[in-house]
Amino acid sequence: MARSVRSTAEGAGTRSVRRATSADRLARSTRSSARPTKTSARTSSRTTPSTPLERHRRRRASAVTLTSLWRRFGRVVLALCFLVACMLGCLWMRTQMVQDSFTVSRLNTSIAMLRQDVENRQTRLDALNAELPERASKLGLTVSDSSVQVDLTQPAPDAKDAK
C-alpha cells in the first residue's frame, strides 16, 4: 500500500508519492520545532545596524504611493464606477420610459379627438347627401333618364367635320 519515497538527497525537488503516516507527521513536527521561528528571524535583522540606503529602501517600500493604492483598490474602484454607470443608465432609461409614456398618452388623446372629428364630418356629409335631391328640385333641376359621356382622350372634332 505504501509506495517508496525518495529522500531529499536522492532526488531533490521531487514530490512524495505516498500518503503521510502518523510516524511521518510526528517526525515533521519534531523537525519543525527545531527550526527558528519567523519572529526570531525578524528581531535579529532589526537589531543589526543598517545603512542609510537600506533604511531609505525600507521606508520607500512601506510608503503608500499611487501605484500601490491602485494595486490594492483598483478593482474596487472599477467595480464601483461600473455600478454607478449602471445605476445612471437605469435612471436614464426609466426617465425615457416615463417620457415616452406621456407622449403615447398625449397621442392617444389626439387620435381620439381626430376620430371624433371624422365621425362628426361623416355625419354632416351623410345629412348633406340626403338633402341633395330636395335642393336640386328647388332649383328646378330634374334627374336625367340618359347619361352623357365625354371622352377627353380623343381630340375634339372640328366644326367643319360636324356639319
RALINWO-V788337 format. One record per pair of residues at least 6 apart in sequence whose ideal C-beta (glycine too) atoms are under 8 Angstrom apart, sorted by sequence separation. I is the first residue (numbers start at 1). J is the second residue. D is the distance in Angstrom with one decimal. If there is no record, write none. Layout:
BEGIN
i j d
I J D
I J D
END
This chain:
BEGIN
i j d
6 14 5.4
20 28 7.8
50 58 7.8
133 143 7.9
5 16 4.9
5 17 6.3
4 17 7.5
5 18 5.6
3 17 4.7
4 18 7.5
3 18 4.4
2 18 4.9
2 19 7.6
2 21 7.5
END
